[in-house]
Amino acid sequence: VSTQSTGDFNKKYLGDRYVDVSSVSREMMEAALAENEDGVDPEDSHHIIKLTGMPFSALHEEIAVFFAGCDIKGGKKRGIDFLRNNDGSASGACFVEFLAAADVKMALSKDKEYMGSRFCHVTKTTAEERDYTLAKQTEALQNMKEPILKLKGLPFKATESDIKNFFPDLEIVSLEMVLNEHGNCRGEAFLDFATLDEAKEAIKSYKLRLLHRFIDVTKSSRSEWMQMIPTSEKITKTAEDLEELS
């Protein structure tokens, strides 16, 4: 296969499996084949575990503390991949890649220990399973019919301007917070983006931070918006109206 055509097959499916295709030199190919003849499993170059059952609020710092003494590959910001539900909310699971097999062994010893009040499971996995799972997750998150998202976990002091600042490069046509009887934010807000593509870009955000809270970005719909705020008049708000908040 020519080098030019290999990219056409990258990130495609072979049956039900997700395949990465990249070009390599002949020297790299021969070295890999020689290594395999010596009985070395290619997966041994990856040291990955799957952590499940952790608190939905857990972020990189809590996971690094849970695996104290283990070296995370690339550091806690790059070596941890969070798993999300189809709507974008936290699932309580993640993949963690370590530097060496010894780190995995130590990590596995944390199985059935508590992170906060949650009982966690730690299992060994492969790069293939991780990459396939993350690819399916991206596919599910990008599958939306309306450009409407919901933020959950907002501080009660949050303002519409705070929310707008989360997505400075995206056009928000309308936004509305769910308010309590005192007129303060009840922790949730709806956003209507100008296009599906902009909503798909926004849904990539995970655990936005505002003051002392971390905010979930999830998929939503006009029907949910109207169900939560039956008297809403903002769902058809124009971009010009929103600019008045600036």
N, C-alpha and C positions, 0 to 999 in steps of 0.2 A: 504494500500500500504506500502511495507517495506521501511525503511529508505534508503536502498541501491538503490532502484529503483526510488526514487523521482527525483534524478538528471537527469535521462533519459528524464524527461518531462520538465525540466527547459528550458526557452528561446524557447519554441515551440509555435506553433499557434493552437488555438482552434477556428475553423472556420476562421474568418478574424481578430481575436483578439490575441494579443501577451501575453503569460502567464508566470508569474514567479512562480516557485514551490520550496519550501524549507521546511526542516523538523523543527518541533517545539515540545516542550514538552507538555504533557497533561495539565499541569497547565496553560501554555500560551494559549492553545486552549480554555479551560474552561473560562478563564478570558475574552478572546475576545468575546466568545459567550454571556457571561453575560453582557458585555458592549453593545453588539448589541441589546440584549433584552430590554435594557434601552432606546433604540431609538437613540443611538449615531451612526452617519454615520462614517464608517472607514476612509473615505476620509477627515474627519475633522482633522485628524492627519497630513495632508499635506496642506501646504499653498502656492499654486503655481499660478503664472500668466504667460501668454504668451505675450511677447512684440513684436510687428511688426511695420515695417516702419522706423526702426532706420537706421542711416547711415551705409553703408557697412563697413566702417572703424572702427566702434565702437567696443571697447573691454571692459573688465571687469571694468576698472576705470570709463569710461564714463557712463556705466549702473549704477554703484554704486552711482555716482553723481546724475544721473537722479532720482534715488529712495532714495535720501538723507532723513534720518530720519527713514527709514525702515531697520530692521535687516535681512540681508540675511543669511540663514542657512548655516553654514560651512564657512562663509566669501565669498567674491566676487569671489575667485578663484574656490571654490567648489560648490557654490550654483547657478551658472549660466551655462546653457547648450546652446551653439550656434547652430543654425540651418543653414545648408548649402545646396546649390543646388546640383543636382545630379553629377555635374562635380567637386564639392568640393569648389566652390566659395561661398562667403558670401551671405546669402539670406536677411539680414536685419531683422532677427527675432531671438528670443531666449526664453528659459524658465528660470524663476527665482523662486527659492523656498525661502520662508521667514520663520521666526521662529514662528510667531503667526498670528491669524486671523486679529488682529489690523493692522499688517504690510500690509496684503493684501488690507485691506480697504483703507489705505493711498496710496498704490501703484495704486489702481484703480482710485483714484482721479487724477492721472497723465494722464489719458486717454485724447487723443487729444491735448497733449502738444507737444512742439518741443524739439528735441534733435539736437542741431546744426540747420541745415536748414531743417531737416526732421520732418514731422508730424507723430507722433507715436500713435499707438493704444495699449491699455492695457486691456486684458480680463482675467477673472478667468478661470482656467483649473484644471485638475485632474492629479494625479500621473500616473494613467492608461494611459491617453492620451499622457502625456509626454514620458513615457517609450515606448509606442507603436511607437510614431513618431521618437524617437531617434533610436529605433531598425531598423525601415524601412530606416532611413538615413544611418546607418552603412551598411546595406545590399546594398543600392544603390552605396555607395562610393567604396565598395569592388568589385563591378561588373565591371571589366575591362578586355579587351582582349589583350592589349599591355602594357608592363611595362614602359610606357612613361608618364611623368608628365610635366606640365608647371608651372613655377613660374611667378607671375604677381605682379607688384608694386616695382620692384627692384630699388635701387638708381642708378643714371647714373655712379657712381664711383664703382659700384659692380664689383668684379673680379670672375673668375672661381673658384679660391681658396675659396673665401667667400662662394660661393654656395655649394662647396663640403663639407665645414665645417658644413653645416646644417644637414647633414646625415652621421656623422663619422662612424657609425656602419653598413652602408649599401653599397653595391657594385654598384657604378655608372659606367656603361660601357662607356657612352659618355655624354657630356653636351655641350651646345652651347647657347651663348647669342645672342639675336637679337640686332644688333648694328645700331646706327644712322650714318649720313654721316660723323661725326667726329670720328667714331670708338669707341664711348662710348656706354654703355648699354642703350637700349631704354626702359628698364623697364621689359623685359620679357626674359625668358631663358627656354630651353628644357633640360630634363634629361631622359636618357635611363638607366634603372636599369637592373641588371643582370638577375633578375627573377621577375615574377608577384608578388610573395610573398613579395619581398622587396619593390616593388612599392606600394603594398597595405599597408605596414607598413608606408611608407613615406606619403601617402595621409591622414593618421590620424592627421598629423600636421596641426594646424590652426593658421594663422597669425604669421609666423616666423618673428623675428625682425632682421634687419640689419641696422646699423647706426640709422637714425631717421625714418626709414620706416618699415611698417609691410607688410609682403609678403604673398600673397595667393598661396596656393598649389592646383593645379587643375589637373584633368585628361586630357590627350591629346593623340596624335597619330602620327605615322610617316607621314601620309598624311598632317596633320596640320603643322608639323615641316617643311616639304618640301615646303608647300605653303607659310609659313612665311619667309623661307630662301631657295629660289630655288637653290642657288649655294652651298648649304651645302655639305661639304665633311666629316663632323664629325659624321653623324648619324650611321656610322658603325665603329666608333672609338673603339679601344680595351681598356680593363682595364689597360694594360701595358702603353698605350699612356697616359691615364689619370694620372697615377702615376707621370709622368714628371711634372705635375702641383704642386706637393707637395713641 
